[in-house]
Amino acid sequence: MKISTFFLTFIILLFSISCVTTPQYVLEEPKIRIESFPKIGEIHKKELGNSLVSEYYVEQAEFIVLNEIPSARAFNINLKESKFKFQGYDKMGRLYYNSPTSGVLLMPNNELMAINYTLSNRFAKYKLKEQVDFELVYEDIESDKNFVQEFLYNGKSGNTLKFSYREFNNDLIRPAFTQELQYDISESDTIGFKSLRIQILNATNTEVEYRLLNSF
């Protein structure tokens, strides 16, 4: 009886260990770049309360676009979309999906399979009833990082111009990173904050004309 109990415990332990598997795929790191408005050297006019300079993160994403929605042969896996974002790859090819429950695998021979995420940390693959044509496209999308810097015009009092600097993270203002700034343009027509440099060409109580010399 003791031997049987020990044997049963060993089998349960072995089964439990076998269920803890590492992911059978690799996620791709997003390709992020920083964009700023305006471009260095450009001249613009902005009204009171508007942003003169902004800097934000953009992701260059790869998508596969199918010319029609295919069907899989097994388990009635039906795709409901025709455009999927590249997320990573496994040993069979490149993984495109918008949610783990629905997507496609692009194999090295340019054939497609439907994919469905499983509890064993891998993607199950299903052959399509018929292959469909597709194209790969690259688009700029809003980054999940979603960090923004802005420099706003707040008006004029004599030779003093007023501005605000603020930062956003996930669409929320970061109070500790919001500052009110004033500059005396009788001393210089160039103002700065951090590495930001702006040449003031003309300013009134309602608008400012400026040239961006350097961004944040």
N, C-alpha and C positions, 0 to 999 in steps of 0.2 A: 504493500500500500504506500509506504514511504517512497519507494522507487518510482511508483506511478505518479505520485504527487510531484516529485522532483522533475520527472520527465515532462509533465504537463506544464510546470512553471517554466522550464527551459524553452519549450515550444512557443509559449506565449511571449516570452522575452525576445526570442529570435524573430517572431512575427512583427513585434512592435518595432524592433530596430530596422527591419526591412521596410517598414512603412515610412520611416523618416528619411526621405530622399532629398538630395540636393537638386536644384533646378537643372533641367536638361536643356537650357537655352541661355543666351546671353543678351542682356538689354543694351542697346546702343546709347551712348552719352549724347544728349541733344547738342546740336551745333548752334551755339549762342554767339551773337555779336551785339555790340552796342551801337545804336543809332542816335543821332542828335539832329535837332532842328533849331535854327537853320544851318546851312552849310557855312563853313568858314569863308569869310569874304563877302557873303551876301548882305544886301541892304533890305531892311523890312520896316514897316510901320505897324505898331500895335497900340490898341486903345487901352485905357485904364482898366486894370484888373486882368489883362490877358498875359499869357506867358510869352516872354521874349525868347527864352532858350529852354529847351527840354531835352532830356537824355533818357533813353529807355532801352530795354533789352528785347531783342528779336530772335526768334528761333527759325533757322532755315530747315524746313521739314521736307521729307521725301514722301510722296504718295504714289500708290498704284491706283490707276483709274481703269475700271473694266468697262468695255463698251456695252456689256449687258450683264445682268445678274445671273450667275450660273447656279446649278443645283448639284448637290453631292449625291453619290450613289447610295451611301449607307446612313442609317439612323435619321433619315429625313432632315439632314443638316441643310437648312435653307438660309442663304445669305440675304439680308434685307437691304444691303447697301452696295454701292458699286465703287466707292472710293475709300481706301484704307491707308492709314499712316504707317510708315515703317517704324518698327519698335525694336527690332533686334534680329537675332538669327539662332538657329540650332544646326545640328550636323547635316540636316537635309536641305537647308536653304534659308532664305530671308523671310522674316515674319512681318506681316502687315495686318494690323487690326486697330479698331477704334475702341473695342472692349474685348477682353480675353475670350468671350463666348462666341465671337463671330469675326472671321477674318480669312486671309488666304496665305499660303506659303508659296513663294516663288523659288522654284528649283533651278540649279545651274543650267538645265536644258531649256529654260524659259517656259516650262509647264507649270500649271497652277494646281494646288490642292486646297480644299477647305480645311480650316483648323478649328479646334475647340479645346480650350484649356481643361486639364484634368486635375484631380486632387493629388496626383503623384508628381506635381511640379513639372509637367511637360505638356506639350500640345499634341493632341491626337490629330492624325491627318486622314482625310477622306478623299478619294478620287472624285473628280467631277464627271458628270454624265457626258459633258462635252467641254473641250477647251474653248476659251473665249479670248478675243483679242484684248490687249491692254496697252497702256502707256505709262511711263514713269514721269511724274511732274514734280517740280520743286517750288515750294511756296514759302513766303515769309508769314509766320503766324505769331500771335502774342505768346511770349515766353512765360512758362510757369513761374519763373523767377520774379517777373512783374515788378521790377524796381524802377522808379521814375524819379528824376530830379527836375525841378522847375525853377525859373527865375522870372518873377512877375513885376510889372510896373504898377506902382501905387500912387503916382501923382507927383506934383511939383509944388515947392514953396520957396519963392525967390530963386536963388541959384542952387537950391538943394533938391535933389531928386530922391524919391523914396521907392524902395523895392522890397520884395519878399523872396526869400529862398525857402523852398520846402521839399521834402522827400516823401514819396509814397511807397508803401510796401503792400502788395496785394490789395491795391485800391484804398488803403487806409493811410491817412496822414500820420507821420511819425512826429509827435509833438516835440520831442527832444531835438529834432533836426529841422525845425522851422525857425527862421531868423528874420527880423525886420532890419533893413539896412538903409543908410542914408549916405549920399555922396554930394560933395560940393563941386559942381562942374566949373566953377570959376577958377579952380586950381588946375583942372585937367579935364579934357573931354573923354578920357578913357577911365572906365570904372572896372573893378574886378572883385571876384570872390572865389576863393580856392584858386584853381587855374583858369577860371573863366575871365575873359577880357572882352569888353564891349566898348565900342566907340560911339558916343552919343552925337548924332548929327543935328537933331532938333528935338525940343521937348516942350509940351504945353501941359495944361492941367488935364487934358483929355487923351493925349496920345504922345508917343515917342517914336522918333525915327532913329535907327541905329544900324551899325555894321558889326557883325560878329567877328572878332579877331582870334579868339581861341575858346574852346568849349571847356566843360568841367574836367 
